[in-house]
Amino acid sequence: MTALLTTRRTRSPWAVVALGFAAIVFDGYDLIVYGSAVPALLAHPDWNLTPPQVGAIGSYALLGMFVGAIGVGALTDRIGRRRMFIACVTWFSLMMLAVAAAPTPELLGAARFLAGLGFGGIAPVAIALVVEWAPPGRRNLLNAVMLCGFPVGGVLAALAGIALLEPAGFRTLFALGALPLVTLVPLALLLLPESPGFVAGGPRQVRSTGLLRGRPAVALALLAVANVAGFLLVFGLNTWLPQLMRQAGYALGSAIAFLLVFNLGAVAGGLAGSALADRHGPRPVATAAFGIGVVSIALLALPLPTLVLYALIAVAGAASVGTQIVVYGYVATHFALRDRATALGVTSGVGRLGAAAGPILGGYLIASGLPLGWNFAAFAAVALVGALAAVAVPVLAPAAGPGATTTAPSSEAVAR
């Protein structure tokens, strides 16, 4: 009843966008702050961690996100977006306290896995809410505004790392991730409406069978591959970029500053790419953005003037984190309302395998002692896979039957 009354009072999508943005900011902070903490974890005198071990611990939260995204995506289509939004934020906030207090690397990894259940669930829920409240011609853009909270969280993680890592330690950085429990959760309880489409249709059984055959199944698989590529770039580079730049000869503060620029570029890329996707369709935009990522990431291996390198890292952020924002919108606008949260959960859940692989890949590349160029070449190859998957996604016919009147035609049908 509370969700219904809140929905009736709400006339603008901006309350949903703002609350979703705040949740994604904390989601981004909690995930990316691990990259800022990596130098301190490697230097911990009692733990004696190696780069592959630190990379593995970084991946545990992302494995939890795999489970959380798929499970929460399906449950959201059944019990509603609002309830799952509040549950996910509450859960990952509590788990970040456990991360901050972990006395051993093993318990640190276990707590990050549990936190990942909430991290993985919040994005599909928030995207479904925003897309279902946004006007049809602005769905990708408003979704991008909300999802730009992720790189904003990355910027805050970088700033916190610069300001607090050396004087306060990595536990303080992790503890800040619990702030949503006393800030965002009370606001969501008061202000967050339920999806109008869900309120109109009422609780429903999960309907995923239509996604498992024919063109929808092909689209789902290819968009999952695009998510794997996008997430691998996002978390591989966000975890290891500071350490890679330290190997290139930069001091700790300067190396973390590159992470800041990377995420500022991601904000610009996500907004610009999604505005273009509303106009031209997400398939050509996502494909082109991945292609730019191939070039920009590969060029990072060259000895360049510092200002040029900063600009190139900003472009790489736009073409990796920014592209992942476009891919999220691609999925959200490609499937019918009745399947939207499930499709978002499946594709982003499978994508979290790439997110888990990113820190591990970076750790092994650094431990191998290969030249810096090989590290960036590996990430550029991943961007190429993303481009090929994005361009191959088939067009889906407009939905028919229940839920069809409450959703626009697929994104590719609009683009044509």
Phi and psi in degrees as a GROMACS rama.xvg file:
@    title "Ramachandran Plot"
@    xaxis  label "Phi"
@    yaxis  label "Psi"
@TYPE xy
-60.4959  -43.8175  THR-2
-63.4391  -38.1812  ALA-3
-65.5593  -45.2528  LEU-4
-64.5586  -40.1812  LEU-5
-63.6107  -39.9773  THR-6
-63.0904  -41.2733  THR-7
-66.4145  -32.2624  ARG-8
-76.3419  -24.3313  ARG-9
-84.7256  129.573  THR-10
-118.107  -14.949  ARG-11
-116.636  144.125  SER-12
-75.927  -6.62969  PRO-13
-69.421  -29.7932  TRP-14
-63.4852  -41.3339  ALA-15
-66.0451  -44.2616  VAL-16
-60.9679  -43.7898  VAL-17
-65.0397  -44.5967  ALA-18
-68.0836  -39.9642  LEU-19
-63.7099  -41.4215  GLY-20
-58.049  -47.0516  PHE-21
-61.2256  -42.0329  ALA-22
-63.3312  -42.0459  ALA-23
-71.3708  -30.97  ILE-24
-57.2749  -49.4443  VAL-25
-68.0175  -36.3747  PHE-26
-58.5882  -48.4538  ASP-27
-64.4661  -42.5184  GLY-28
-59.7936  -50.5506  TYR-29
-62.3421  -34.4596  ASP-30
-80.4269  -44.9612  LEU-31
-79.9548  -24.0029  ILE-32
-61.3153  -22.0405  VAL-33
-60.8172  -38.7969  TYR-34
-61.9607  -38.6776  GLY-35
-66.1311  -29.5529  SER-36
-85.3375  -11.2306  ALA-37
-55.2851  -47.4156  VAL-38
-57.3749  -38.8439  PRO-39
-70.114  -36.6023  ALA-40
-65.2374  -41.4141  LEU-41
-65.3041  -29.6289  LEU-42
-92.9405  0.192032  ALA-43
-60.2765  122.724  HIS-44
-68.9733  -25.1435  PRO-45
-95.1616  -20.3872  ASP-46
-93.9933  -31.771  TRP-47
52.9021  47.9668  ASN-48
-79.3568  145.354  LEU-49
-96.2022  163.033  THR-50
-54.9302  -43.8536  PRO-51
-61.6652  -35.9487  PRO-52
-67.3594  -41.2733  GLN-53
-64.7102  -40.0543  VAL-54
-62.9969  -39.103  GLY-55
-64.7075  -44.4717  ALA-56
-61.167  -39.63  ILE-57
-61.4741  -29.508  GLY-58
-80.7573  -16.6768  SER-59
-63.0389  -40.9221  TYR-60
-62.1474  -33.8395  ALA-61
-75.7494  -31.5656  LEU-62
-66.556  -39.0926  LEU-63
-61.0857  -35.5615  GLY-64
-65.0267  -32.667  MET-65
-58.9962  -48.3885  PHE-66
-66.8724  -45.9102  VAL-67
-64.0228  -42.857  GLY-68
-64.5038  -45.5734  ALA-69
-68.1209  -45.7423  ILE-70
-66.6234  -46.5726  GLY-71
-69.1401  -37.5276  VAL-72
-57.6814  -44.3987  GLY-73
-69.5788  -42.5393  ALA-74
-64.6191  -32.9986  LEU-75
-63.2884  -38.3144  THR-76
-68.6476  -14.6575  ASP-77
-100.76  -44.9481  ARG-78
-110.908  -5.31326  ILE-79
112.992  153.183  GLY-80
-76.866  -40.9041  ARG-81
-61.7035  -47.8372  ARG-82
-61.1667  -43.1588  ARG-83
-70.6971  -34.4805  MET-84
-57.6037  -52.4728  PHE-85
-64.9506  -39.7373  ILE-86
-64.3205  -42.5106  ALA-87
-65.1029  -44.5213  CYS-88
-64.2277  -42.6129  VAL-89
-60.9531  -44.127  THR-90
-65.292  -50.0321  TRP-91
-70.6773  -25.2399  PHE-92
-66.3611  -45.3082  SER-93
-62.9029  -39.5961  LEU-94
-70.2676  -28.5146  MET-95
-66.5817  -30.2072  MET-96
-63.8021  -39.8083  LEU-97
-66.2442  -38.2855  ALA-98
-60.3424  -46.423  VAL-99
-63.5529  -31.6612  ALA-100
-93.3441  -2.20704  ALA-101
-59.0322  124.792  ALA-102
-85.1973  -13.9803  PRO-103
-135.571  159.183  THR-104
-61.4992  -33.0908  PRO-105
-64.7154  -44.5867  GLU-106
-70.8864  -31.4542  LEU-107
-60.3988  -46.2299  LEU-108
-64.9947  -39.8641  GLY-109
-64.5048  -42.0317  ALA-110
-66.9629  -36.3623  ALA-111
-68.8699  -34.6535  ARG-112
-61.6304  -45.7282  PHE-113
-64.8914  -40.0852  LEU-114
-61.5073  -34.0953  ALA-115
-61.4028  -26.1629  GLY-116
-58.9921  -41.6354  LEU-117
-76.1585  -39.1105  GLY-118
-58.0852  -43.6016  PHE-119
-68.2086  -30.9056  GLY-120
-80.6635  -29.4284  GLY-121
-68.3643  -37.0665  ILE-122
-66.0308  -50.8188  ALA-123
-57.4957  -38.6486  PRO-124
-66.6407  -48.1786  VAL-125
-64.9627  -40.1167  ALA-126
-63.7953  -45.2854  ILE-127
-58.6713  -43.2317  ALA-128
-61.8365  -48.4038  LEU-129
-65.7625  -46.2236  VAL-130
-62.3148  -35.1992  VAL-131
-81.6371  -14.0548  GLU-132
-98.9562  -19.8019  TRP-133
-78.6408  149.666  ALA-134
-60.856  145.399  PRO-135
-53.3058  -38.579  PRO-136
-79.2804  -0.522678  GLY-137
-129.169  18.2139  ARG-138
-65.0628  -46.949  ARG-139
-64.0724  -40.8399  ASN-140
-67.2885  -48.7188  LEU-141
-65.959  -34.7177  LEU-142
-62.0019  -40.5019  ASN-143
-67.2302  -40.0098  ALA-144
-56.591  -44.5945  VAL-145
-66.0952  -46.3191  MET-146
-72.4569  -17.7025  LEU-147
-64.8513  -10.9469  CYS-148
-58.64  -28.0066  GLY-149
-65.3515  -55.0638  PHE-150
-65.9153  -29.399  PRO-151
-60.891  -42.2549  VAL-152
-60.6804  -36.1311  GLY-153
-64.8696  -40.0921  GLY-154
-61.065  -45.9348  VAL-155
-62.7943  -37.0116  LEU-156
-64.3196  -41.0843  ALA-157
-65.3639  -44.3472  ALA-158
-63.0796  -42.1048  LEU-159
-63.2707  -38.7229  ALA-160
-63.6677  -43.41  GLY-161
-62.9111  -43.0126  ILE-162
-83.1565  -32.6202  ALA-163
-118.436  -19.0096  LEU-164
-60.5487  -51.5541  LEU-165
-71.774  -44.1971  GLU-166
-77.8355  -31.5932  PRO-167
-113.145  -20.1324  ALA-168
91.0197  166.159  GLY-169
-69.8801  -25.2836  PHE-170
-64.7538  -35.8941  ARG-171
-64.3825  -41.3188  THR-172
-59.0756  -43.3859  LEU-173
-68.9911  -39.331  PHE-174
-63.7125  -30.485  ALA-175
-61.944  -22.3912  LEU-176
-70.1012  -7.89184  GLY-177
-90.2393  -1.1967  ALA-178
-58.7104  -30.6857  LEU-179
-57.3065  -25.6898  PRO-180
-60.5659  -32.1836  LEU-181
-110.907  0.882481  VAL-182
-119.69  -62.1133  THR-183
-77.0104  -41.3841  LEU-184
-59.0485  -47.5286  VAL-185
-60.5252  -38.2413  PRO-186
-66.1942  -40.1076  LEU-187
-65.5292  -40.1039  ALA-188
-59.4428  -34.2085  LEU-189
-85.9963  -38.8853  LEU-190
-115.223  -21.0113  LEU-191
-75.779  122.904  LEU-192
-87.601  164.416  PRO-193
-83.6868  157.434  GLU-194
-58.4736  130.143  SER-195
-61.7917  -34.9706  PRO-196
-65.6591  -39.43  GLY-197
-68.8172  -40.5626  PHE-198
-61.6005  -41.2981  VAL-199
-66.2483  -38.6914  ALA-200
-87.8341  -21.9435  GLY-201
78.3846  171.583  GLY-202
-56.5112  140.768  PRO-203
-139.415  160.199  ARG-204
-74.9734  152.237  GLN-205
-65.5547  131.159  VAL-206
-118.686  87.4986  ARG-207
-109.388  -5.33026  SER-208
-62.6604  -33.4407  THR-209
-68.4758  -15.4895  GLY-210
-89.559  -3.44648  LEU-211
-106.255  10.5862  LEU-212
-149.008  155.82  ARG-213
67.1995  -153.426  GLY-214
-61.9454  -37.5479  ARG-215
-59.2563  -36.6472  PRO-216
-67.1898  -40.005  ALA-217
-64.2299  -45.2016  VAL-218
-60.6296  -43.183  ALA-219
-61.5342  -43.4892  LEU-220
-66.1155  -44.8074  ALA-221
-68.4119  -38.0739  LEU-222
-69.0801  -29.2414  LEU-223
-66.1567  -40.5174  ALA-224
-63.4555  -42.6619  VAL-225
-60.6513  -38.0536  ALA-226
-66.5605  -40.1327  ASN-227
-58.1826  -47.521  VAL-228
-63.3909  -46.5507  ALA-229
-62.0202  -45.9598  GLY-230
-68.6369  -34.9419  PHE-231
-62.053  -42.1098  LEU-232
-65.0838  -45.106  LEU-233
-58.3743  -51.8231  VAL-234
-87.4981  -29.2556  PHE-235
-64.9132  -47.9279  GLY-236
-73.6521  -38.959  LEU-237
-66.203  -30.0896  ASN-238
-77.9702  -41.4842  THR-239
-110.221  -6.95835  TRP-240
-57.0628  -46.5289  LEU-241
-57.5019  -42.6643  PRO-242
-69.2825  -37.7469  GLN-243
-62.0732  -41.6017  LEU-244
-71.8774  -28.6347  MET-245
-66.5842  -39.1912  ARG-246
-65.2922  -27.4828  GLN-247
-78.0311  -2.72135  ALA-248
109.949  4.77824  GLY-249
-89.8686  148.516  TYR-250
-69.0897  166.03  ALA-251
-56.8134  -48.4199  LEU-252
-60.929  -42.3718  GLY-253
-67.2954  -37.6928  SER-254
-64.4774  -41.6475  ALA-255
-69.1365  -30.7835  ILE-256
-61.6593  -33.4696  ALA-257
-62.292  -36.1313  PHE-258
-64.1552  -37.5772  LEU-259
-61.8994  -48.3244  LEU-260
-64.1169  -39.5111  VAL-261
-56.5556  -43.9109  PHE-262
-79.7429  -28.1272  ASN-263
-63.9574  -41.6858  LEU-264
-62.147  -34.3593  GLY-265
-63.8976  -39.4432  ALA-266
-60.1349  -49.7461  VAL-267
-62.2611  -42.5042  ALA-268
-66.8738  -39.497  GLY-269
-64.8075  -43.4807  GLY-270
-68.475  -47.993  LEU-271
-65.1504  -43.8227  ALA-272
-64.2634  -38.9303  GLY-273
-73.6399  -34.0275  SER-274
-62.5865  -41.1352  ALA-275
-66.5384  -35.308  LEU-276
-66.0311  -35.0717  ALA-277
-63.731  -29.1485  ASP-278
-90.8278  -40.4768  ARG-279
-114.627  -4.67394  HIS-280
94.6602  145.824  GLY-281
-74.2943  -21.7391  PRO-282
-62.7746  -54.18  ARG-283
-65.2258  -33.3838  PRO-284
-69.2931  -46.215  VAL-285
-63.0167  -40.8823  ALA-286
-62.4559  -47.3808  THR-287
-63.8026  -39.7869  ALA-288
-65.1158  -42.7002  ALA-289
-60.7805  -39.6475  PHE-290
-61.9673  -41.3521  GLY-291
-62.7072  -36.2188  ILE-292
-61.645  -40.5788  GLY-293
-54.8052  -49.1024  VAL-294
-70.4036  -49.0069  VAL-295
-66.5073  -39.1369  SER-296
-69.1848  -40.5871  ILE-297
-62.2627  -36.3521  ALA-298
-71.2708  -16.5192  LEU-299
-62.8841  -19.7066  LEU-300
-76.617  -13.6348  ALA-301
-80.5074  148.79  LEU-302
-74.9528  104.628  PRO-303
-120.806  155.908  LEU-304
-57.3139  149.641  PRO-305
-58.0245  -43.9442  THR-306
-63.5666  -39.8126  LEU-307
-65.2628  -39.7493  VAL-308
-64.4052  -41.6822  LEU-309
-59.3428  -44.2898  TYR-310
-62.9177  -40.8081  ALA-311
-67.6512  -37.374  LEU-312
-66.2155  -37.1786  ILE-313
-61.7769  -42.104  ALA-314
-63.6977  -41.4578  VAL-315
-62.5703  -37.8614  ALA-316
-64.3223  -41.7837  GLY-317
-63.3361  -34.0867  ALA-318
-92.8196  3.43088  ALA-319
-121.739  -71.7855  SER-320
-63.2107  -43.6324  VAL-321
-60.8574  -39.3681  GLY-322
-66.615  -36.9128  THR-323
-62.6252  -34.0353  GLN-324
-62.5604  -43.6484  ILE-325
-63.0595  -40.313  VAL-326
-63.9188  -39.7067  VAL-327
-56.9945  -47.4308  TYR-328
-64.0961  -34.6881  GLY-329
-55.5577  -50.6562  TYR-330
-65.1349  -45.2766  VAL-331
-63.9864  -32.3002  ALA-332
-97.7118  -1.19213  THR-333
-92.9573  -21.1893  HIS-334
-117.111  156.219  PHE-335
-66.9057  159.236  ALA-336
-54.0969  -42.8962  LEU-337
-64.6724  -21.9681  ARG-338
-111.333  -0.623223  ASP-339
-62.372  -55.0529  ARG-340
-65.1212  -35.8368  ALA-341
-63.5923  -46.2041  THR-342
-62.3032  -42.252  ALA-343
-61.885  -42.3151  LEU-344
-64.9345  -43.7669  GLY-345
-66.4075  -49.9057  VAL-346
-67.2585  -41.9529  THR-347
-73.8027  -31.8606  SER-348
-64.2512  -49.2221  GLY-349
-61.9467  -37.5708  VAL-350
-58.8695  -29.2277  GLY-351
-65.3641  -18.9878  ARG-352
-62.9185  -38.6325  LEU-353
-66.2557  -38.2717  GLY-354
-62.1112  -40.7723  ALA-355
-68.8954  -34.8332  ALA-356
-72.8788  -28.8303  ALA-357
-57.6917  -55.3813  GLY-358
-62.0257  -36.1714  PRO-359
-66.7809  -45.6471  ILE-360
-58.4305  -48.004  LEU-361
-60.7251  -40.4439  GLY-362
-62.1246  -44.0131  GLY-363
-70.7423  -35.4429  TYR-364
-62.832  -43.7834  LEU-365
-67.4668  -42.2639  ILE-366
-66.8571  -24.9169  ALA-367
-70.6252  -19.1302  SER-368
77.2256  12.8494  GLY-369
-66.1883  155.732  LEU-370
-58.335  155.223  PRO-371
-55.5246  -35.82  LEU-372
-60.0032  -33.9493  GLY-373
-67.6989  -34.17  TRP-374
-60.8496  -48.9276  ASN-375
-72.4438  -31.322  PHE-376
-63.7875  -36.5777  ALA-377
-63.4595  -43.0962  ALA-378
-69.3839  -34.2613  PHE-379
-64.2505  -37.268  ALA-380
-64.2251  -35.4005  ALA-381
-63.7385  -41.5631  VAL-382
-61.3809  -35.6272  ALA-383
-63.5548  -41.6041  LEU-384
-60.3423  -41.8047  VAL-385
-60.8411  -41.8513  GLY-386
-62.3408  -43.6138  ALA-387
-65.4157  -39.5191  LEU-388
-67.3727  -42.3381  ALA-389
-63.8424  -40.0721  ALA-390
-75.1197  -20.1555  VAL-391
-90.6002  -4.79323  ALA-392
-63.4816  126.502  VAL-393
-76.4518  153.534  PRO-394
-70.9855  137.988  VAL-395
-105.19  144.464  LEU-396
-67.8647  151.81  ALA-397
-55.0625  142.145  PRO-398
-63.986  148.217  ALA-399
-125.401  157.32  ALA-400
88.0328  -160.73  GLY-401
-56.7278  130.973  PRO-402
90.477  -12.584  GLY-403
-68.6328  -31.2547  ALA-404
-77.6692  -8.1913  THR-405
-108.348  10.5951  THR-406
-138.076  152.058  THR-407
-78.26  166.061  ALA-408
-58.7061  164.04  PRO-409
-58.025  158.272  SER-410
-59.9864  -36.6014  SER-411
-72.687  -33.6727  GLU-412
-63.7998  -39.2477  ALA-413
-65.3815  -41.7057  VAL-414
-62.7173  -35.0509  ALA-415
